[in-house]
């Protein structure tokens, strides 16, 4: 499978940033994302045809289509070096109870961030994204607007493996952040009914 995707790698060249084992894991991550969002349909065509407004009207997002239990299994199926190159767990406090819990955050080992910066030298949208990630250390729903992805095809080439990887990691991160501690996010203040 790895050799089939090799031709799609962007000039940022994943081989320079990740080990062969990590490359296999990155392929698993992309495949998982594509399977969860589009099933067996052609990813580029499917992604462009998702009725985003319909999802929003139902209170959903693209990441909400991803089964979180399957996503946690994906984490177990990739090596710790791959996981640690992308993500880490950080401690969060949930108000009003001051409950502490672990949330998924951008890894501080910078491997994935450095990859984004290299990719961003040829893609200003990815350059902006990497700056926002570096500044906040967190993934945000506002980093990629779905309509922007559809409208600006020159920056969002959905057939390119690198773009698929960036979108996969972004949307998997958002899915994790919205589902991992969902019960803590909806807690009410003590005086609320």
LUMDOBA-762490 format. One record per residue: x, y, z of N, C-alpha, C in turn. Coordinates in Angstrom, 2 decimals. Layout:
% LUMDOBA-762490
    n.east   n.north      n.up   ca.east   ca.north     ca.up    c.east   c.north      c.up
         X         Y         Z         X          Y         Z         X         Y         Z
...
//
This chain:
% LUMDOBA-762490
    n.east   n.north      n.up   ca.east   ca.north     ca.up    c.east   c.north      c.up
      0.83     -1.20      0.00      0.00       0.00      0.00      0.87      1.26      0.00
      1.95      1.22      0.73      2.80       2.39      0.84      3.33      2.83     -0.52
      3.73      1.90     -1.36      4.27       2.29     -2.65      3.20      2.87     -3.55
      1.95      2.44     -3.39      0.88       2.98     -4.21      0.64      4.45     -3.91
      0.87      4.85     -2.67      0.65       6.25     -2.28      1.89      7.11     -2.52
      3.04      6.47     -2.69      4.29       7.21     -2.79      4.26      8.31     -3.84
      3.64      8.04     -4.97      3.60       9.02     -6.05      2.78     10.25     -5.68
      1.90     10.13     -4.70      1.05      11.26     -4.32      1.69     12.18     -3.29
      2.85     11.81     -2.75      3.46      12.65     -1.74      3.87     13.99     -2.34
      3.65     15.02     -1.59      3.93      16.39     -1.98      5.42     16.66     -1.86
      5.85     17.82     -2.32      7.26      18.21     -2.25      7.79     18.22     -0.82
      6.90     18.35      0.16      7.34      18.34      1.55      7.95     16.98      1.91
      7.69     15.98      1.11      8.27      14.64      1.19      8.24     14.06      2.59
      7.23     13.28      2.85      7.08      12.63      4.14      8.29     11.77      4.50
      8.99     11.25      3.52     10.12      10.39      3.83     11.21     11.11      4.61
     11.33     12.39      4.42     12.34      13.15      5.15     11.98     13.40      6.59
     10.74     13.25      6.94     10.27      13.59      8.28      9.88     12.39      9.13
      9.49     11.28      8.50      8.97      10.14      9.22      9.71      8.86      8.83
      9.80      7.94      9.78     10.44       6.65      9.52      9.52      5.81      8.63
     10.05      4.75      8.00      9.18       3.87      7.21      8.01      3.30      8.02
      8.25      2.96      9.26      7.18       2.45     10.12      6.12      3.53     10.37
      6.57      4.74     10.61      5.63       5.84     10.83      4.85      6.15      9.56
      5.49      6.03      8.40      4.78       6.24      7.13      3.64      5.24      6.96
      3.88      4.01      7.35      2.81       3.01      7.29      1.66      3.41      8.21
      2.01      3.91      9.39      0.98       4.36     10.32      0.21      5.57      9.78
      0.92      6.49      9.12      0.24       7.65      8.53     -0.73      7.21      7.45
     -0.36      6.19      6.70     -1.28       5.62      5.72     -2.52      5.04      6.41
     -2.32      4.38      7.55     -3.45       3.84      8.32     -4.38      4.97      8.78
     -3.78      6.06      9.23     -4.57       7.20      9.71     -5.41      7.76      8.56
     -4.81      7.97      7.41     -5.54       8.51      6.26     -6.62      7.55      5.82
     -6.29      6.27      5.73     -7.28       5.27      5.32     -8.46      5.25      6.28
     -8.18      5.27      7.58     -9.23       5.28      8.58    -10.15      6.49      8.38
     -9.56      7.67      8.23    -10.34       8.89      8.05    -11.22      8.80      6.80
    -10.63      8.36      5.71    -11.39       8.24      4.46    -12.52      7.23      4.60
    -12.24      6.10      5.24    -13.27       5.08      5.44    -14.41      5.60      6.32
    -14.07      6.32      7.37    -15.08       6.82      8.29    -15.93      7.93      7.68
    -15.33      8.77      6.87    -16.09       9.89      6.31    -16.76      9.56      4.98
    -16.16      8.67      4.20    -16.69       8.42      2.86    -16.90      6.95      2.54
    -16.56      6.05      3.45    -16.71       4.63      3.16    -15.81      4.23      2.00
    -16.37      3.48      1.07    -15.58       3.00     -0.07    -15.65      3.94     -1.27
    -16.39      5.02     -1.15    -16.53       5.98     -2.26    -15.20      6.70     -2.51
    -15.03      7.23     -3.70    -13.86       8.03     -4.04    -13.81      9.22     -3.08
    -12.69      9.35     -2.35    -12.60      10.35     -1.30    -12.79     11.77     -1.82
    -12.08     12.13     -2.87    -12.15      13.50     -3.37    -13.59     13.85     -3.77
    -14.21     12.99     -4.51    -15.59      13.25     -4.96    -16.54     13.27     -3.76
    -16.40     12.30     -2.88    -17.27      12.22     -1.70    -17.12     13.46     -0.83
    -15.88     13.83     -0.52    -15.63      14.96      0.36    -16.25     16.24     -0.20
    -16.13     16.40     -1.50    -16.68      17.61     -2.13    -18.21     17.59     -2.19
    -18.82     16.41     -2.02    -20.28      16.31     -2.11    -20.98     16.24     -0.76
    -20.19     16.20      0.33    -20.81      16.16      1.65    -21.64     17.43      1.82
    -22.87     17.25      2.22    -23.75      18.40      2.41    -23.47     18.98      3.79
    -22.50     19.87      3.85    -22.05      20.44      5.10    -23.17     21.22      5.80
    -23.95     21.98      5.04    -25.05      22.74      5.65    -26.05     21.81      6.32
    -26.29     20.65      5.71    -27.20      19.67      6.30    -26.63     19.13      7.61
    -25.32     18.87      7.63    -24.69      18.41      8.88    -24.85     19.46      9.97
    -24.55     20.72      9.65    -24.64      21.80     10.62    -26.07     21.95     11.15
    -27.05     21.86     10.26    -28.45      22.01     10.69    -28.87     20.89     11.64
    -28.18     19.76     11.57    -28.46      18.63     12.48    -27.58     18.69     13.73
    -26.81     19.77     13.87    -25.92      19.91     15.02    -24.70     19.02     14.92
    -24.30     18.68     13.70    -23.17      17.79     13.50    -22.04     18.53     12.78
    -20.90     17.93     12.79    -19.76      18.42     12.02    -19.21     17.24     11.23
    -18.27     17.50     10.37    -17.65      16.41      9.61    -17.02     15.40     10.56
    -16.37     15.88     11.60    -15.71      14.96     12.53    -16.72     14.11     13.30
    -17.95     14.56     13.44    -18.93      13.77     14.18    -19.34     12.50     13.45
    -18.96     12.37     12.18    -19.24      11.14     11.44    -18.28     10.02     11.84
    -17.24     10.35     12.59    -16.18       9.40     12.94    -16.52      8.68     14.24
    -16.51      7.36     14.19    -16.78       6.53     15.36    -15.59      6.62     16.32
    -15.83      7.15     17.52    -14.73       7.39     18.45    -14.14      6.09     19.00
    -14.94      5.08     19.18    -14.40       3.80     19.65    -13.44      3.22     18.62
    -13.80      3.31     17.35    -12.90       2.86     16.29    -11.64      3.73     16.25
    -11.80      5.00     16.52    -10.66       5.91     16.52     -9.68      5.54     17.63
    -10.21      5.20     18.81     -9.32       4.79     19.90     -8.60      3.49     19.55
     -9.25      2.61     18.82     -8.59       1.40     18.34     -7.47      1.76     17.36
     -7.71      2.73     16.49     -6.67       3.20     15.58     -5.44      3.66     16.37
     -5.65      4.40     17.44     -4.53       4.84     18.27     -3.71      3.64     18.75
     -4.39      2.56     19.15     -3.69       1.37     19.62     -2.98      0.65     18.48
     -3.49      0.81     17.25     -2.92       0.11     16.09     -1.71      0.81     15.48
     -1.49      2.06     15.85     -0.29       2.76     15.35      0.77      2.74     16.44
      2.00      2.92     16.05      3.10       2.90     17.03      3.04      4.13     17.92
      3.64      3.98     19.09      3.68       5.12     20.01      4.52      6.26     19.41
      5.54      5.91     18.60      6.35       6.98     18.00      5.52      7.81     17.01
      4.62      7.14     16.28      3.75       7.89     15.36      2.78      8.76     16.14
      2.14      8.17     17.14      1.20       8.93     17.97      1.91     10.14     18.57
      3.08      9.90     19.15      3.82      10.97     19.83      4.36     12.03     18.87
      4.51     11.69     17.61      4.95      12.67     16.61      3.85     13.68     16.31
      2.60     13.27     16.54      1.44      14.10     16.20      0.76     14.67     17.43
      0.47     13.80     18.38     -0.38      14.15     19.51      0.31     13.90     20.85
     -0.28     14.46     21.86      0.06      14.15     23.24     -1.20     14.43     24.06
     -1.17     13.99     25.29     -2.27      14.30     26.19     -1.85     15.43     27.11
     -2.74     16.38     27.26     -2.48      17.50     28.14     -3.59     17.58     29.18
     -3.27     18.14     30.30     -4.25      18.23     31.38     -5.15     19.44     31.17
     -6.43     19.21     31.31     -7.41      20.29     31.17     -8.24     20.38     32.45
     -8.75     21.56     32.69     -9.64      21.78     33.82    -11.01     22.12     33.28
    -12.02     21.47     33.81    -13.39      21.71     33.37    -14.15     22.45     34.46
    -14.74     23.54     34.04    -15.51      24.38     34.96    -16.96     23.95     34.92
    -17.73     24.12     35.90    -17.44      24.81     37.16    -16.86     23.91     38.24
    -16.73     22.61     37.99    -16.33      21.66     39.04    -14.82     21.57     39.24
    -14.03     22.23     38.37    -12.58      22.16     38.45    -12.07     20.72     38.26
    -12.84     19.93     37.55    -12.45      18.56     37.25    -11.24     18.56     36.32
    -10.25     17.75     36.65     -9.07      17.60     35.80     -9.27     16.38     34.92
     -8.86     16.50     33.66     -8.93      15.37     32.74     -7.90     15.55     31.64
     -7.57     14.45     30.98     -6.64      14.52     29.87     -7.38     14.79     28.58
     -6.85     15.71     27.79     -7.38      16.01     26.46     -6.27     15.81     25.44
     -6.67     15.59     24.20     -5.71      15.43     23.12     -5.22     16.80     22.66
     -3.91     16.95     22.53     -3.31      18.21     22.10     -2.24     17.91     21.04
     -1.76     18.95     20.42     -0.65      18.84     19.48      0.61     18.45     20.24
      1.36     17.51     19.69      2.60      17.06     20.32      3.61     18.20     20.39
      4.37     18.19     21.47      5.43      19.19     21.62      6.75     18.70     21.03
      6.79     17.47     20.47      8.06      17.01     19.90      8.32     17.62     18.52
      7.36     18.32     17.98      7.48      19.16     16.78      7.63     18.40     15.46
      7.64     17.09     15.46      7.85      16.36     14.21      6.73     16.65     13.21
      5.48     16.55     13.67      4.36      16.84     12.78      4.32     18.32     12.42
      4.57     19.17     13.40      4.57      20.61     13.14      5.66     20.98     12.12
      6.81     20.37     12.23      7.88      20.63     11.26      7.48     20.15      9.86
      6.79     19.03      9.80      6.26      18.55      8.52      5.29     19.58      7.93
      4.40     20.11      8.76      3.44      21.12      8.29      4.16     22.37      7.78
      5.19     22.77      8.48      5.94      23.95      8.05      6.60     23.71      6.69
      7.16     22.51      6.50      7.78      22.18      5.20      6.72     22.17      4.11
      5.58     21.57      4.37      4.48      21.54      3.41      3.98     22.96      3.15
      3.97     23.78      4.19      3.50      25.15      4.07      4.37     26.05      3.22
      5.60     25.65      2.96      6.45      26.45      2.07      5.88     26.49      0.65
      5.11     25.48      0.29      4.48      25.43     -1.03      2.98     25.69     -0.98
      2.41     25.83      0.21      0.97      26.00      0.33      0.70     27.02      1.44
      0.32     28.25      1.08      0.12      29.29      2.10     -0.98     28.96      3.10
     -1.97     28.17      2.71     -3.04      27.80      3.65     -2.48     26.89      4.75
     -1.58     25.99      4.36     -0.96      25.11      5.35      0.04     25.89      6.19
      0.72     26.87      5.60      1.63      27.72      6.36      0.87     28.47      7.46
     -0.29     29.03      7.11     -1.12      29.73      8.11     -1.59     28.77      9.19
     -2.01     27.59      8.76     -2.49      26.56      9.69     -1.37     26.18     10.67
     -0.17     25.95     10.16      0.94      25.56     11.04      1.27     26.67     12.04
      1.17     27.92     11.62      1.41      29.04     12.54      0.36     29.07     13.65
     -0.90     28.84     13.28     -1.97      28.83     14.30     -1.77     27.66     15.27
     -1.43     26.49     14.73     -1.20      25.34     15.60     -0.03     25.59     16.55
      1.04     26.13     16.00      2.22      26.40     16.82      1.89     27.43     17.91
      1.11     28.43     17.55      0.76      29.48     18.52     -0.15     29.00     19.62
     -1.10     28.14     19.28     -2.09      27.71     20.27     -1.78     26.34     20.86
     -1.09     25.49     20.11     -0.83      24.13     20.57     -2.06     23.27     20.54
     -3.07     23.73     19.82     -4.35      23.03     19.84     -5.01     23.09     18.47
     -5.85     22.12     18.21     -6.62      22.06     16.97     -7.94     22.81     17.19
     -8.39     23.52     16.17     -9.56      24.38     16.32    -10.52     24.18     15.16
    -11.79     24.24     15.44    -12.82      24.09     14.39    -12.70     25.18     13.32
    -12.15     26.30     13.67    -12.08      27.42     12.73    -10.83     27.39     11.84
     -9.94     26.43     12.06     -8.71      26.37     11.27     -8.98     26.10      9.80
     -9.94     25.23      9.52    -10.31      24.94      8.13    -11.82     25.11      7.99
    -12.22     26.03      7.16    -13.63      26.18      6.85    -13.94     25.26      5.67
    -14.96     24.43      5.85    -15.30      23.45      4.82    -15.55     24.13      3.47
    -16.24     25.24      3.48    -16.52      25.96      2.22    -15.23     26.45      1.57
    -14.27     26.85      2.39    -12.96      27.29      1.90    -12.25     26.12      1.20
    -12.32     24.94      1.80    -11.70      23.76      1.21    -12.30     23.48     -0.16
    -13.60     23.62     -0.26    -14.28      23.36     -1.55    -13.97     24.44     -2.58
    -13.90     25.67     -2.14    -13.74      26.78     -3.09    -12.31     26.97     -3.56
    -11.35     26.69     -2.72     -9.96      26.98     -3.05     -9.19     25.70     -3.37
     -9.58     25.08     -4.48     -9.02      23.79     -4.87     -7.51     23.85     -5.10
     -7.00     25.01     -5.49     -5.55      25.10     -5.73     -4.75     24.91     -4.44
     -5.36     25.18     -3.29     -4.69      24.99     -2.01     -5.12     23.70     -1.31
     -6.27     23.18     -1.67     -6.83      22.00     -1.02     -7.03     20.89     -2.05
     -5.93     20.33     -2.50     -5.95      19.24     -3.48     -6.26     17.95     -2.74
     -7.51     17.53     -2.79     -7.95      16.38     -2.03     -7.42     15.06     -2.58
     -6.82     15.07     -3.76     -6.20      13.87     -4.30     -4.77     13.70     -3.78
     -4.20     14.76     -3.20     -2.84      14.74     -2.70     -2.80     14.09     -1.31
     -1.93     13.11     -1.15     -1.83      12.41      0.13     -1.54     13.36      1.28
     -0.68     14.33      1.07     -0.35      15.27      2.14     -1.57     16.03      2.63
     -2.41     16.48      1.72     -3.63      17.18      2.13     -4.57     16.23      2.86
     -4.67     15.01      2.37     -5.50      14.02      3.04     -5.00     13.78      4.47
     -3.68     13.72      4.63     -3.10      13.50      5.95     -3.41     14.67      6.88
     -3.21     15.88      6.40     -3.48      17.07      7.22     -4.95     17.10      7.64
     -5.85     16.87      6.70     -7.28      16.88      7.03     -7.62     15.74      7.97
     -7.04     14.56      7.75     -7.32      13.42      8.62     -6.90     13.72     10.06
     -5.69     14.20     10.24     -5.21      14.49     11.60     -6.03     15.61     12.22
     -6.36     16.62     11.44     -7.15      17.73     11.96     -8.53     17.25     12.44
     -9.26     16.56     11.56    -10.61      16.14     11.92    -10.63     15.04     12.96
     -9.64     14.15     12.98     -9.56      13.15     14.04     -9.29     13.83     15.38
     -8.46     14.85     15.37     -8.18      15.60     16.60     -9.43     16.29     17.12
    -10.18     16.92     16.23    -11.42      17.58     16.65    -12.42     16.56     17.18
    -12.50     15.42     16.53    -13.42      14.38     16.99    -13.04     13.91     18.40
    -11.77     13.67     18.62    -11.30      13.25     19.94    -11.63     14.31     20.98
    -11.32     15.55     20.66    -11.55      16.64     21.61    -13.04     16.81     21.95
    -13.90     16.54     21.00    -15.33      16.72     21.28    -15.95     15.51     21.99
    -15.33     14.33     21.86    -15.95      13.13     22.42    -15.26     12.56     23.65
    -13.97     12.78     23.80    -13.23      12.15     24.90    -13.81     12.53     26.26
    -14.04     13.77     26.51    -14.57      14.23     27.80    -15.90     14.95     27.63
    -16.72     14.43     26.75    -18.00      15.09     26.44    -18.85     15.28     27.68
    -18.82     14.31     28.58    -19.64      14.43     29.80    -19.18     15.58     30.68
    -17.92     15.93     30.63    -17.42      17.06     31.43    -17.75     18.41     30.80
    -17.91     18.43     29.49    -18.19      19.69     28.80    -19.63     20.16     29.00
    -20.50     19.26     29.34    -21.91      19.65     29.45    -22.36     19.79     30.90
    -21.41     19.81     31.83    -21.77      19.99     33.22    -22.37     21.37     33.43
    -23.31     21.43     34.33    -23.95      22.70     34.65    -23.30     23.33     35.85
    -23.44     24.65     35.95    -22.98      25.35     37.13    -23.86     24.95     38.32
    -23.31     24.98     39.53    -24.06      24.51     40.70    -25.44     25.13     40.87
    -25.63     26.38     40.48    -26.93      27.03     40.68    -27.87     26.85     39.50
    -27.42     26.21     38.42    -28.28      25.97     37.27    -29.20     24.78     37.50
    -30.36     24.84     36.90    -31.31      23.74     37.04    -31.17     22.80     35.87
//
